[in-house]
Amino acid sequence: MQALWMLLAAFFFAAMGVCVKFGSAHFTSLELVFYRGLVGVLALAVLMRGQGVSLRTRVPMMHAWRGVVGTTALAAWFYSFVSLPVATAMTLNYMSSVWIATFLIGGALLLQGRQAPIREQAPLFLSVLAGFGGVAMMLRPTLAPDQVVGALAGLLSGIFTALAYLQVAGLARAGEPELRTVFYFSLCATLAGAIGMLFTGTSEWRWPSALWLLPIGLLAVLGQLCMTRAYSRGATMVVANLQYSGIVFAAFFGLLFFGEALPLIGWLGMALIILSGIASTVLRVRAVPNAPAEDH
């Protein structure tokens, strides 16, 4: 089920990307961040009220840190998109799964020393690297000498995305409900977008183009809820590897809506992503069959 939640999250985020592509012709990136967060806040407030989930939290600083690293990752990602080819920016952002695996294994070595289960986790780490290799094959990134700053921003987006996802797992272990976790992140995104709009201004609303803002916000909420559940209940390295499936969904959406055909190396990369996701799930079950989500 944890794998299914991450696959659903990847599907919703890829579908949101299609809507963002259509909406970006009418609104700036910061406006899309703002409206995405605003729709999420309103939708989650209704859900929380209906399910009796309070806004009160015992760990406000954990939510604040989740909001800071998540918003920083989003800002760095947008900057890298402006400065780099899209394929390069996406590849660097998808390094978040590699960073997650690195942080987990590095943390285990520091805290547990020789007692760390590195032998059991090494195949999972290799499957994450294989999945990233599939991403690179599908996107085929390039980098010019004058794009170093943008590349650094892309790397930062991947690092901060990894920190944000690990914080999601930490909030779950602290007993925070998923609705509350996603609500506070949406609130931070709304505030960040609003502050940015003070400097960049706003675009004119034109119907029906403004209607793209609604599915962007709703799909983001669905993706965040599924992703939060996956990271809070599943093995982190397995879930991180399955995050690559978003590239596969995006490729099919690109072919369906925009006629963006893949070359042979792209299809081979897609197969590698799928195989690495299956391998990581099987390896996790064999290595630690009954481990709870927090024993990553």
C-alpha positions as a Markdown table, in Angstrom:
| # | Residue | x | y | z |
|---|---|---|---|---|
| 1 | Met | 0.0 | 0.0 | 0.0 |
| 2 | Gln | 2.9 | 2.4 | 0.7 |
| 3 | Ala | 4.1 | 1.9 | -2.8 |
| 4 | Leu | 0.6 | 2.6 | -4.2 |
| 5 | Trp | 0.4 | 5.9 | -2.3 |
| 6 | Met | 3.7 | 7.1 | -3.8 |
| 7 | Leu | 2.6 | 6.0 | -7.3 |
| 8 | Leu | -0.7 | 7.9 | -6.8 |
| 9 | Ala | 1.2 | 10.9 | -5.6 |
| 10 | Ala | 3.5 | 10.8 | -8.7 |
| 11 | Phe | 0.4 | 10.5 | -10.9 |
| 12 | Phe | -1.3 | 13.5 | -9.3 |
| 13 | Phe | 1.9 | 15.7 | -9.4 |
| 14 | Ala | 2.4 | 14.8 | -13.1 |
| 15 | Ala | -1.2 | 15.7 | -13.9 |
| 16 | Met | -0.7 | 18.9 | -12.0 |
| 17 | Gly | 2.4 | 19.6 | -14.2 |
| 18 | Val | 0.2 | 19.4 | -17.3 |
| 19 | Cys | -2.2 | 22.0 | -15.8 |
| 20 | Val | 0.8 | 24.2 | -14.8 |
| 21 | Lys | 2.0 | 24.1 | -18.3 |
| 22 | Phe | -1.3 | 25.3 | -19.6 |
| 23 | Gly | -1.7 | 27.9 | -16.7 |
| 24 | Ser | 1.8 | 29.3 | -17.1 |
| 25 | Ala | 0.8 | 30.9 | -20.3 |
| 26 | His | -1.5 | 33.2 | -18.3 |
| 27 | Phe | 0.1 | 33.5 | -14.8 |
| 28 | Thr | 3.7 | 33.8 | -13.5 |
| 29 | Ser | 5.4 | 31.1 | -11.5 |
| 30 | Leu | 4.9 | 33.0 | -8.2 |
| 31 | Glu | 1.3 | 33.4 | -8.9 |
| 32 | Leu | 0.9 | 29.7 | -9.6 |
| 33 | Val | 2.6 | 29.0 | -6.3 |
| 34 | Phe | 0.3 | 31.4 | -4.5 |
| 35 | Tyr | -2.9 | 30.1 | -6.0 |
| 36 | Arg | -1.8 | 26.5 | -5.7 |
| 37 | Gly | -1.3 | 27.0 | -2.0 |
| 38 | Leu | -4.5 | 29.1 | -1.5 |
| 39 | Val | -6.7 | 26.4 | -3.1 |
| 40 | Gly | -5.0 | 23.8 | -1.0 |
| 41 | Val | -5.5 | 25.8 | 2.2 |
| 42 | Leu | -9.2 | 26.2 | 1.5 |
| 43 | Ala | -9.8 | 22.6 | 0.5 |
| 44 | Leu | -7.8 | 21.2 | 3.5 |
| 45 | Ala | -9.7 | 23.5 | 5.9 |
| 46 | Val | -12.9 | 22.0 | 4.7 |
| 47 | Leu | -11.5 | 18.5 | 5.1 |
| 48 | Met | -10.1 | 19.1 | 8.5 |
| 49 | Arg | -13.4 | 20.6 | 9.7 |
| 50 | Gly | -15.3 | 17.6 | 8.4 |
| 51 | Gln | -12.9 | 15.1 | 10.0 |
| 52 | Gly | -12.5 | 17.0 | 13.3 |
| 53 | Val | -8.8 | 17.6 | 12.8 |
| 54 | Ser | -7.6 | 20.6 | 14.9 |
| 55 | Leu | -5.1 | 23.2 | 13.7 |
| 56 | Arg | -3.4 | 23.1 | 17.1 |
| 57 | Thr | -0.1 | 21.3 | 17.0 |
| 58 | Arg | 2.5 | 20.2 | 19.7 |
| 59 | Val | 5.3 | 20.6 | 17.2 |
| 60 | Pro | 5.0 | 24.1 | 15.5 |
| 61 | Met | 8.7 | 24.4 | 14.9 |
| 62 | Met | 8.7 | 21.1 | 12.9 |
| 63 | His | 6.0 | 22.4 | 10.7 |
| 64 | Ala | 7.9 | 25.7 | 10.3 |
| 65 | Trp | 11.0 | 23.8 | 9.3 |
| 66 | Arg | 9.0 | 21.7 | 6.8 |
| 67 | Gly | 7.6 | 25.0 | 5.4 |
| 68 | Val | 11.0 | 26.6 | 5.1 |
| 69 | Val | 12.8 | 23.8 | 3.4 |
| 70 | Gly | 9.8 | 23.0 | 1.2 |
| 71 | Thr | 9.4 | 26.6 | 0.1 |
| 72 | Thr | 13.2 | 27.0 | -0.4 |
| 73 | Ala | 13.2 | 23.8 | -2.6 |
| 74 | Leu | 10.3 | 25.2 | -4.6 |
| 75 | Ala | 12.0 | 28.6 | -5.1 |
| 76 | Ala | 15.3 | 27.0 | -6.1 |
| 77 | Trp | 13.5 | 24.7 | -8.5 |
| 78 | Phe | 11.8 | 27.6 | -10.2 |
| 79 | Tyr | 15.1 | 29.5 | -10.5 |
| 80 | Ser | 16.8 | 26.5 | -12.0 |
| 81 | Phe | 13.9 | 26.2 | -14.5 |
| 82 | Val | 14.5 | 29.8 | -15.6 |
| 83 | Ser | 18.3 | 29.4 | -15.9 |
| 84 | Leu | 18.7 | 25.8 | -17.2 |
| 85 | Pro | 17.2 | 23.6 | -19.9 |
| 86 | Val | 14.0 | 22.0 | -18.5 |
| 87 | Ala | 15.5 | 18.4 | -18.7 |
| 88 | Thr | 18.6 | 19.5 | -16.7 |
| 89 | Ala | 16.5 | 21.3 | -14.1 |
| 90 | Met | 14.2 | 18.3 | -13.6 |
| 91 | Thr | 17.1 | 15.8 | -13.4 |
| 92 | Leu | 18.8 | 17.9 | -10.7 |
| 93 | Asn | 15.6 | 18.2 | -8.7 |
| 94 | Tyr | 15.0 | 14.4 | -9.0 |
| 95 | Met | 18.3 | 13.9 | -7.3 |
| 96 | Ser | 16.3 | 14.4 | -4.1 |
| 97 | Ser | 15.8 | 10.6 | -3.9 |
| 98 | Val | 19.6 | 10.1 | -4.1 |
| 99 | Trp | 20.1 | 12.7 | -1.4 |
| 100 | Ile | 17.5 | 11.0 | 0.8 |
| 101 | Ala | 19.3 | 7.6 | 0.5 |
| 102 | Thr | 22.6 | 9.3 | 1.2 |
| 103 | Phe | 21.3 | 11.1 | 4.3 |
| 104 | Leu | 19.8 | 7.9 | 5.7 |
| 105 | Ile | 22.9 | 5.8 | 5.2 |
| 106 | Gly | 25.2 | 8.5 | 6.4 |
| 107 | Gly | 23.1 | 9.1 | 9.4 |
| 108 | Ala | 23.0 | 5.4 | 10.2 |
| 109 | Leu | 26.8 | 5.3 | 10.0 |
| 110 | Leu | 27.3 | 8.3 | 12.3 |
| 111 | Leu | 24.7 | 7.1 | 14.9 |
| 112 | Gln | 25.2 | 3.3 | 14.8 |
| 113 | Gly | 28.8 | 2.9 | 13.5 |
| 114 | Arg | 29.5 | -0.7 | 12.8 |
| 115 | Gln | 26.1 | -1.8 | 14.0 |
| 116 | Ala | 24.4 | 0.1 | 11.1 |
| 117 | Pro | 22.6 | -2.3 | 8.7 |
| 118 | Ile | 24.6 | -1.1 | 5.6 |
| 119 | Arg | 24.8 | -4.6 | 4.0 |
| 120 | Glu | 21.0 | -4.8 | 4.0 |
| 121 | Gln | 20.5 | -1.2 | 2.8 |
| 122 | Ala | 23.2 | -1.2 | 0.1 |
| 123 | Pro | 21.1 | -2.9 | -2.6 |
| 124 | Leu | 18.3 | -0.4 | -1.9 |
| 125 | Phe | 20.7 | 2.5 | -2.4 |
| 126 | Leu | 21.9 | 0.9 | -5.6 |
| 127 | Ser | 18.3 | 0.6 | -6.9 |
| 128 | Val | 17.8 | 4.3 | -6.1 |
| 129 | Leu | 20.9 | 5.1 | -8.2 |
| 130 | Ala | 19.6 | 2.9 | -11.0 |
| 131 | Gly | 16.3 | 4.8 | -11.0 |
| 132 | Phe | 18.1 | 8.1 | -11.2 |
| 133 | Gly | 20.1 | 6.7 | -14.1 |
| 134 | Gly | 16.8 | 6.0 | -15.8 |
| 135 | Val | 15.7 | 9.6 | -15.2 |
| 136 | Ala | 18.9 | 10.8 | -16.8 |
| 137 | Met | 18.3 | 8.6 | -19.8 |
| 138 | Met | 14.8 | 9.9 | -20.3 |
| 139 | Leu | 15.7 | 13.6 | -19.8 |
| 140 | Arg | 19.2 | 13.6 | -21.3 |
| 141 | Pro | 20.3 | 16.7 | -19.4 |
| 142 | Thr | 22.9 | 19.2 | -20.8 |
| 143 | Leu | 24.8 | 22.0 | -19.1 |
| 144 | Ala | 26.6 | 25.0 | -20.6 |
| 145 | Pro | 29.6 | 26.8 | -18.9 |
| 146 | Asp | 27.4 | 29.9 | -18.2 |
| 147 | Gln | 24.7 | 27.8 | -16.4 |
| 148 | Val | 26.7 | 27.0 | -13.3 |
| 149 | Val | 24.6 | 29.2 | -10.9 |
| 150 | Gly | 21.4 | 27.6 | -12.2 |
| 151 | Ala | 22.9 | 24.1 | -11.8 |
| 152 | Leu | 23.8 | 25.0 | -8.1 |
| 153 | Ala | 20.2 | 26.1 | -7.6 |
| 154 | Gly | 19.0 | 22.8 | -9.1 |
| 155 | Leu | 21.2 | 20.9 | -6.8 |
| 156 | Leu | 19.9 | 22.9 | -3.8 |
| 157 | Ser | 16.4 | 22.2 | -4.9 |
| 158 | Gly | 17.1 | 18.5 | -4.8 |
| 159 | Ile | 18.8 | 18.7 | -1.3 |
| 160 | Phe | 16.0 | 20.8 | 0.2 |
| 161 | Thr | 13.3 | 18.6 | -1.3 |
| 162 | Ala | 15.0 | 15.6 | 0.4 |
| 163 | Leu | 15.1 | 17.4 | 3.7 |
| 164 | Ala | 11.4 | 18.3 | 3.3 |
| 165 | Tyr | 10.4 | 14.7 | 2.6 |
| 166 | Leu | 12.5 | 13.5 | 5.6 |
| 167 | Gln | 10.7 | 16.1 | 7.7 |
| 168 | Val | 7.4 | 14.7 | 6.5 |
| 169 | Ala | 8.4 | 11.3 | 7.9 |
| 170 | Gly | 9.5 | 13.0 | 11.2 |
| 171 | Leu | 6.1 | 14.8 | 11.6 |
| 172 | Ala | 4.3 | 11.5 | 11.1 |
| 173 | Arg | 6.5 | 9.9 | 13.8 |
| 174 | Ala | 5.6 | 12.8 | 16.1 |
| 175 | Gly | 1.9 | 11.9 | 15.7 |
| 176 | Glu | 0.9 | 14.7 | 13.3 |
| 177 | Pro | -2.1 | 13.9 | 11.1 |
| 178 | Glu | -1.5 | 14.1 | 7.3 |
| 179 | Leu | -4.1 | 16.8 | 6.8 |
| 180 | Arg | -2.5 | 19.1 | 9.3 |
| 181 | Thr | 1.0 | 18.5 | 7.8 |
| 182 | Val | -0.2 | 19.3 | 4.3 |
| 183 | Phe | -2.3 | 22.3 | 5.5 |
| 184 | Tyr | 0.7 | 24.1 | 7.1 |
| 185 | Phe | 2.9 | 23.5 | 4.0 |
| 186 | Ser | 0.2 | 24.9 | 1.8 |
| 187 | Leu | -0.1 | 27.9 | 4.1 |
| 188 | Cys | 3.7 | 28.5 | 3.8 |
| 189 | Ala | 3.5 | 28.2 | 0.0 |
| 190 | Thr | 0.6 | 30.7 | 0.0 |
| 191 | Leu | 2.6 | 33.2 | 2.1 |
| 192 | Ala | 5.7 | 32.8 | 0.0 |
| 193 | Gly | 3.8 | 33.3 | -3.2 |
| 194 | Ala | 2.0 | 36.3 | -1.9 |
| 195 | Ile | 5.3 | 37.9 | -0.8 |
| 196 | Gly | 6.8 | 37.3 | -4.2 |
| 197 | Met | 3.8 | 38.8 | -5.9 |
| 198 | Leu | 4.4 | 42.0 | -4.0 |
| 199 | Phe | 7.6 | 42.5 | -6.1 |
| 200 | Thr | 6.5 | 40.9 | -9.4 |
| 201 | Gly | 2.9 | 42.1 | -9.6 |
| 202 | Thr | -0.1 | 40.1 | -10.7 |
| 203 | Ser | -1.5 | 39.0 | -14.1 |
| 204 | Glu | -5.0 | 39.9 | -15.4 |
| 205 | Trp | -7.6 | 37.3 | -14.8 |
| 206 | Arg | -9.2 | 36.1 | -18.0 |
| 207 | Trp | -11.8 | 33.4 | -18.3 |
| 208 | Pro | -11.7 | 30.5 | -18.9 |
| 209 | Ser | -7.9 | 30.5 | -18.6 |
| 210 | Ala | -8.1 | 31.3 | -14.8 |
| 211 | Leu | -10.0 | 28.0 | -14.3 |
| 212 | Trp | -6.6 | 26.2 | -14.6 |
| 213 | Leu | -5.8 | 27.4 | -11.1 |
| 214 | Leu | -8.5 | 25.1 | -9.6 |
| 215 | Pro | -7.1 | 21.8 | -10.8 |
| 216 | Ile | -3.6 | 22.9 | -10.1 |
| 217 | Gly | -4.5 | 23.4 | -6.4 |
| 218 | Leu | -6.6 | 20.3 | -6.0 |
| 219 | Leu | -4.1 | 18.0 | -7.7 |
| 220 | Ala | -1.4 | 19.5 | -5.6 |
| 221 | Val | -3.4 | 18.7 | -2.4 |
| 222 | Leu | -4.1 | 15.1 | -3.6 |
| 223 | Gly | -0.4 | 14.6 | -4.5 |
| 224 | Gln | 0.8 | 16.0 | -1.1 |
| 225 | Leu | -1.6 | 13.9 | 0.9 |
| 226 | Cys | -0.6 | 10.7 | -0.9 |
| 227 | Met | 3.1 | 11.6 | -0.7 |
| 228 | Thr | 2.8 | 12.4 | 3.0 |
| 229 | Arg | 1.1 | 9.1 | 3.7 |
| 230 | Ala | 3.7 | 7.2 | 1.7 |
| 231 | Tyr | 6.6 | 8.8 | 3.5 |
| 232 | Ser | 5.0 | 8.5 | 6.9 |
| 233 | Arg | 4.1 | 4.8 | 6.6 |
| 234 | Gly | 6.6 | 3.3 | 4.1 |
| 235 | Ala | 10.3 | 2.6 | 3.9 |
| 236 | Thr | 11.8 | 5.9 | 3.0 |
| 237 | Met | 14.3 | 4.7 | 0.4 |
| 238 | Val | 11.6 | 2.6 | -1.4 |
| 239 | Val | 9.2 | 5.5 | -1.5 |
| 240 | Ala | 12.0 | 7.8 | -2.7 |
| 241 | Asn | 12.8 | 5.4 | -5.5 |
| 242 | Leu | 9.1 | 5.2 | -6.5 |
| 243 | Gln | 9.1 | 9.0 | -6.8 |
| 244 | Tyr | 10.8 | 8.6 | -10.1 |
| 245 | Ser | 7.6 | 7.2 | -11.5 |
| 246 | Gly | 6.5 | 10.8 | -11.9 |
| 247 | Ile | 8.8 | 11.1 | -14.9 |
| 248 | Val | 7.1 | 8.1 | -16.5 |
| 249 | Phe | 3.6 | 9.6 | -16.0 |
| 250 | Ala | 4.9 | 12.9 | -17.2 |
| 251 | Ala | 6.2 | 11.3 | -20.4 |
| 252 | Phe | 2.9 | 9.7 | -21.2 |
| 253 | Phe | 1.1 | 13.0 | -20.5 |
| 254 | Gly | 3.5 | 14.8 | -22.8 |
| 255 | Leu | 2.9 | 12.3 | -25.5 |
| 256 | Leu | -0.9 | 12.4 | -25.0 |
| 257 | Phe | -1.4 | 16.2 | -24.7 |
| 258 | Phe | 1.6 | 17.8 | -26.4 |
| 259 | Gly | 2.8 | 15.2 | -28.9 |
| 260 | Glu | 6.2 | 14.9 | -27.2 |
| 261 | Ala | 7.6 | 11.6 | -28.5 |
| 262 | Leu | 10.4 | 9.7 | -26.7 |
| 263 | Pro | 13.5 | 8.3 | -28.5 |
| 264 | Leu | 14.6 | 4.8 | -27.9 |
| 265 | Ile | 17.0 | 5.8 | -25.1 |
| 266 | Gly | 14.0 | 7.5 | -23.3 |
| 267 | Trp | 12.0 | 4.3 | -23.4 |
| 268 | Leu | 15.0 | 2.3 | -22.1 |
| 269 | Gly | 15.3 | 4.9 | -19.3 |
| 270 | Met | 11.6 | 4.4 | -18.5 |
| 271 | Ala | 12.0 | 0.6 | -18.3 |
| 272 | Leu | 15.0 | 1.1 | -15.9 |
| 273 | Ile | 12.9 | 3.4 | -13.7 |
| 274 | Ile | 10.1 | 0.8 | -13.5 |
| 275 | Leu | 12.5 | -2.1 | -12.9 |
| 276 | Ser | 14.4 | -0.2 | -10.2 |
| 277 | Gly | 11.0 | 0.6 | -8.4 |
| 278 | Ile | 10.0 | -3.1 | -8.5 |
| 279 | Ala | 13.5 | -4.1 | -7.3 |
| 280 | Ser | 13.6 | -1.7 | -4.4 |
| 281 | Thr | 10.2 | -2.9 | -3.2 |
| 282 | Val | 11.2 | -6.6 | -3.4 |
| 283 | Leu | 14.6 | -5.9 | -1.8 |
| 284 | Arg | 13.0 | -4.0 | 1.1 |
| 285 | Val | 10.6 | -6.9 | 1.9 |
| 286 | Arg | 13.4 | -9.5 | 1.7 |
| 287 | Ala | 15.9 | -7.5 | 3.7 |
| 288 | Val | 13.6 | -6.3 | 6.5 |
| 289 | Pro | 10.3 | -8.0 | 6.1 |
| 290 | Asn | 8.4 | -6.7 | 9.1 |
| 291 | Ala | 10.2 | -3.4 | 9.8 |
| 292 | Pro | 7.9 | -0.4 | 10.7 |
| 293 | Ala | 8.0 | 2.8 | 8.7 |
| 294 | Glu | 10.3 | 4.6 | 11.1 |
| 295 | Asp | 13.1 | 1.9 | 10.9 |
| 296 | His | 14.6 | 3.1 | 7.6 |
